[in-house]
Amino acid sequence: MDETSIEQRRAAFQALHRQGCFVIPNPWDIGSAMLLAGLGFKALASSSAGFAFSRGLPDTDWAVPRDAMLAHIGELVRATALPVNADYESGYAHDPEGVADSVRLCAATGVAGLSIEDNTGDAAAPLYDHTLAVERIAAAAEALKGSGVLLTARCEAFLVGHPEAEAEVLRRLPAFAAAGADVLYAPGLRDAGQISRVVQAVAPKPVNLLVSSPIGLSVAEIAALGVRRISVGSAFARAAWGGFLRAAREVAGPGSFTALADAEPFGALNDFFRKAEREG
């Protein structure tokens, strides 16, 4: 991939965040990335969980080594012509300097964006101290300065069961924005009131909303709340695992094959990848 292509993808990704609302789905391998691009999505995002599960690993703190994650992210970047946002967990370092070094390596894969979360991976103290969390985002922002890569800062308060999760999100996300984050993200938001309050707290910077299960809101309704970007996290990967396990359990249990009727036809998939190979 040449530098012009990288710059064009990064510029396109930035433009998507300036107005309106778009869905950024999360593939977990080359094939799923290609199929999602074929459906007309305008950008893609990696999923740490989706990739970890494909490797037989849990989605726990750095269960996938940094080098393996960087190789995976690079594969997604090369799989299509779309901008890719990397789910880069907590930056594979605790200290700001280490986060900055890791972020530079991720940017070198050609991504158009990446996210850094404030989850420590330590059950006893699951969130980085507020001051350190802000310093980590500031270091990541400085490392990306001039690259055109958008930095998404994630507050994991809802996911780690913080007793005052919304208040902590509303305290941290504006601080992350002030530290240089381009996009703000708090996985676990589920109702319109919470979403609106987060959008207003960091405005005019864009918000990413995770919708990994039904929350009773459509894309249009989420857009009306002021959200700029909607991701699905591991949901598509889990949907694929769900179909696989339903069929496998049916065969292993009652010994019937009716669930296979839901499988995507072989010809459709084969023709898609044959055409992609010719055009590639």
C-alpha positions as CSV (number, residue, x, y, z in Angstrom):
1,M,0.0,0.0,0.0
2,D,1.5,3.3,-1.0
3,E,1.5,6.5,1.1
4,T,-1.0,8.2,-1.1
5,S,-3.5,5.4,-0.5
6,I,-2.9,5.7,3.3
7,E,-3.4,9.4,3.2
8,Q,-6.6,9.1,1.2
9,R,-8.1,6.6,3.6
10,R,-7.2,8.8,6.6
11,A,-8.7,11.8,4.9
12,A,-11.9,9.9,4.1
13,F,-12.1,8.6,7.7
14,Q,-11.8,12.1,9.0
15,A,-14.5,13.3,6.7
16,L,-16.9,10.6,7.9
17,H,-16.7,12.1,11.4
18,R,-17.5,15.7,10.4
19,Q,-21.3,15.3,9.8
20,G,-24.0,12.7,9.9
21,C,-23.7,9.2,11.4
22,F,-22.1,6.0,10.0
23,V,-21.9,2.4,11.0
24,I,-18.4,1.0,11.3
25,P,-18.7,-2.8,11.5
26,N,-16.1,-5.1,13.0
27,P,-14.6,-7.9,10.9
28,W,-12.4,-10.5,12.6
29,D,-10.4,-11.8,9.6
30,I,-9.6,-11.1,5.9
31,G,-12.7,-12.8,4.5
32,S,-15.2,-11.0,6.8
33,A,-13.5,-7.7,6.1
34,M,-13.9,-8.2,2.3
35,L,-17.6,-9.2,2.7
36,L,-18.4,-6.2,4.8
37,A,-16.7,-3.9,2.3
38,G,-18.8,-5.6,-0.4
39,L,-22.0,-4.7,1.5
40,G,-21.2,-1.0,1.1
41,F,-19.9,0.0,4.5
42,K,-17.6,3.1,4.4
43,A,-15.1,2.0,7.0
44,L,-14.1,-1.0,9.1
45,A,-12.9,-1.5,12.7
46,S,-11.0,-4.4,14.2
47,S,-12.4,-6.3,17.2
48,S,-10.0,-7.5,19.9
49,A,-12.6,-10.1,21.0
50,G,-13.4,-11.3,17.5
51,F,-9.8,-11.9,16.7
52,A,-9.0,-13.4,20.1
53,F,-11.8,-15.9,19.8
54,S,-10.6,-16.9,16.3
55,R,-7.2,-17.7,17.8
56,G,-8.7,-19.8,20.7
57,L,-7.9,-17.0,23.2
58,P,-10.1,-15.0,25.7
59,D,-10.6,-11.3,25.2
60,T,-8.6,-10.5,28.3
61,D,-5.9,-7.9,28.9
62,W,-3.3,-8.4,26.2
63,A,-4.1,-12.2,25.7
64,V,-3.2,-11.6,22.1
65,P,0.5,-10.4,22.0
66,R,1.1,-7.0,20.6
67,D,3.0,-8.3,17.5
68,A,0.2,-10.7,16.7
69,M,-2.4,-7.9,17.0
70,L,-0.3,-5.6,14.8
71,A,0.0,-8.4,12.2
72,H,-3.8,-8.9,12.3
73,I,-4.5,-5.1,12.0
74,G,-2.2,-4.9,9.0
75,E,-4.0,-7.8,7.3
76,L,-7.3,-5.9,7.8
77,V,-5.8,-2.7,6.4
78,R,-4.6,-4.6,3.3
79,A,-7.8,-6.6,2.8
80,T,-9.9,-3.8,1.4
81,A,-9.6,-0.2,0.2
82,L,-11.6,1.1,3.2
83,P,-10.2,3.0,6.2
84,V,-9.6,0.8,9.3
85,N,-9.9,1.8,12.9
86,A,-7.9,-0.5,15.3
87,D,-9.2,-1.7,18.6
88,Y,-5.9,-1.4,20.3
89,E,-7.0,-2.3,23.8
90,S,-5.1,-0.3,26.4
91,G,-2.1,0.4,24.2
92,Y,0.0,-2.6,25.3
93,A,1.6,-0.5,28.0
94,H,0.8,1.0,31.3
95,D,3.0,4.1,31.3
96,P,2.4,7.0,28.9
97,E,5.7,6.6,27.1
98,G,5.0,2.9,26.4
99,V,1.6,3.8,25.1
100,A,3.1,6.3,22.8
101,D,5.6,3.7,21.4
102,S,2.8,1.2,20.9
103,V,0.7,3.8,19.1
104,R,3.4,4.6,16.7
105,L,3.7,0.9,15.7
106,C,0.0,0.7,15.2
107,A,0.0,3.8,13.0
108,A,2.7,2.3,10.9
109,T,0.3,-0.5,9.8
110,G,-1.7,2.1,7.8
111,V,-4.7,2.4,10.0
112,A,-6.9,5.5,9.8
113,G,-7.7,5.4,13.5
114,L,-7.1,3.6,16.7
115,S,-8.7,3.4,20.1
116,I,-7.0,3.4,23.6
117,E,-9.0,2.3,26.6
118,D,-8.6,3.0,30.3
119,N,-9.1,-0.6,31.5
120,T,-6.0,-1.8,33.5
121,G,-6.9,-5.5,33.3
122,D,-6.6,-5.7,37.1
123,A,-9.8,-6.8,38.7
124,A,-8.8,-5.1,42.0
125,A,-8.3,-1.7,40.3
126,P,-9.9,-2.0,36.8
127,L,-9.5,1.6,35.7
128,Y,-6.3,3.6,35.5
129,D,-6.1,6.4,38.0
130,H,-7.8,9.4,36.4
131,T,-4.6,11.5,36.1
132,L,-2.7,8.6,34.6
133,A,-5.5,7.8,32.2
134,V,-5.5,11.3,30.9
135,E,-1.7,11.3,30.6
136,R,-1.9,8.1,28.6
137,I,-4.3,9.7,26.1
138,A,-2.2,12.8,25.9
139,A,0.8,10.7,25.1
140,A,-1.1,8.8,22.4
141,A,-2.3,12.0,20.9
142,E,1.2,13.5,20.8
143,A,2.5,10.3,19.1
144,L,-0.1,10.6,16.4
145,K,0.3,14.3,15.8
146,G,0.6,15.1,12.1
147,S,-0.2,11.5,11.0
148,G,-3.8,12.0,10.2
149,V,-4.7,9.0,12.4
150,L,-7.8,9.7,14.5
151,L,-7.4,8.8,18.2
152,T,-10.5,7.3,20.0
153,A,-10.4,7.4,23.8
154,R,-12.5,4.8,25.6
155,C,-13.8,4.9,29.2
156,E,-14.6,1.4,30.3
157,A,-16.5,2.4,33.5
158,F,-19.7,0.6,32.4
159,L,-17.9,-2.6,31.4
160,V,-15.9,-3.0,34.6
161,G,-19.0,-2.4,36.8
162,H,-18.0,1.0,38.2
163,P,-20.5,1.9,41.0
164,E,-21.1,5.3,39.4
165,A,-20.4,4.5,35.8
166,E,-22.2,7.3,34.1
167,A,-20.7,10.0,36.4
168,E,-17.2,8.5,35.8
169,V,-17.8,8.5,32.0
170,L,-18.9,12.1,32.1
171,R,-15.8,13.0,34.2
172,R,-13.3,11.2,32.0
173,L,-14.4,11.6,28.4
174,P,-14.3,15.5,28.5
175,A,-10.8,15.2,30.1
176,F,-9.7,12.8,27.3
177,A,-11.1,15.2,24.7
178,A,-9.1,18.0,26.3
179,A,-6.0,15.8,26.2
180,G,-6.2,15.4,22.5
181,A,-8.6,12.6,21.7
182,D,-10.5,13.0,18.4
183,V,-13.3,10.6,19.1
184,L,-14.9,9.6,22.5
185,Y,-16.3,6.2,23.4
186,A,-17.9,4.7,26.4
187,P,-19.0,1.1,25.7
188,G,-22.0,0.1,27.7
189,L,-24.3,3.1,27.0
190,R,-27.8,1.7,26.3
191,D,-30.5,4.3,26.7
192,A,-31.2,7.6,24.9
193,G,-30.7,9.7,28.0
194,Q,-27.2,8.4,28.7
195,I,-26.2,8.7,25.1
196,S,-27.5,12.3,24.8
197,R,-25.7,13.3,28.0
198,V,-22.4,11.9,26.7
199,V,-22.8,13.5,23.3
200,Q,-23.4,16.9,24.9
201,A,-20.5,16.5,27.4
202,V,-17.9,16.2,24.7
203,A,-19.4,18.3,21.9
204,P,-18.4,19.2,19.3
205,K,-16.1,16.2,19.2
206,P,-17.7,13.0,17.8
207,V,-18.9,10.0,19.9
208,N,-18.7,6.4,19.0
209,L,-21.6,4.2,20.3
210,L,-21.2,0.5,20.7
211,V,-24.3,-1.5,19.8
212,S,-23.4,-5.1,20.3
213,S,-27.0,-6.3,21.2
214,P,-30.5,-4.8,20.7
215,I,-30.9,-1.6,22.6
216,G,-34.3,-0.6,21.2
217,L,-32.8,2.2,19.0
218,S,-32.3,2.2,15.2
219,V,-29.4,3.8,13.3
220,A,-31.7,6.7,12.5
221,E,-32.7,7.2,16.1
222,I,-29.1,7.0,17.3
223,A,-28.1,9.5,14.7
224,A,-30.8,11.9,15.9
225,L,-29.2,11.8,19.4
226,G,-26.0,13.3,17.8
227,V,-23.9,10.1,17.6
228,R,-21.4,10.2,14.7
229,R,-20.2,6.6,14.6
230,I,-21.8,3.3,15.6
231,S,-19.7,0.1,16.0
232,V,-20.8,-3.4,16.8
233,G,-17.7,-4.7,18.6
234,S,-17.6,-8.5,18.7
235,A,-21.3,-8.9,17.8
236,F,-20.8,-10.0,14.1
237,A,-18.2,-12.5,15.2
238,R,-20.4,-13.8,17.9
239,A,-23.3,-14.0,15.5
240,A,-21.1,-16.2,13.3
241,W,-20.1,-18.3,16.3
242,G,-23.8,-18.6,17.2
243,G,-24.8,-19.9,13.8
244,F,-21.9,-22.4,13.9
245,L,-22.7,-23.6,17.4
246,R,-26.5,-24.0,16.7
247,A,-25.7,-26.2,13.7
248,A,-23.0,-28.2,15.5
249,R,-25.1,-28.8,18.6
250,E,-28.0,-30.0,16.5
251,V,-25.8,-32.5,14.7
252,A,-24.0,-33.6,18.0
253,G,-27.3,-33.8,19.9
254,P,-30.4,-35.0,18.1
255,G,-28.4,-35.8,14.9
256,S,-30.4,-33.6,12.6
257,F,-29.2,-31.0,10.0
258,T,-32.1,-28.5,9.8
259,A,-29.9,-25.6,11.1
260,L,-27.7,-25.9,8.0
261,A,-30.5,-24.4,6.0
262,D,-29.5,-21.0,7.4
263,A,-25.9,-21.3,6.0
264,E,-24.9,-18.8,3.3
265,P,-24.8,-20.7,0.0
266,F,-21.4,-22.1,-1.0
267,G,-21.8,-20.6,-4.5
268,A,-22.5,-17.1,-3.3
269,L,-19.4,-17.0,-1.1
270,N,-17.2,-18.8,-3.7
271,D,-18.3,-16.4,-6.4
272,F,-17.7,-13.4,-4.3
273,F,-14.2,-14.4,-3.4
274,R,-13.5,-15.6,-7.0
275,K,-14.5,-12.2,-8.3
276,A,-12.4,-10.4,-5.6
277,E,-9.4,-12.5,-6.6
278,R,-9.7,-11.6,-10.3
279,E,-10.2,-7.9,-9.5
280,G,-7.4,-7.8,-6.9
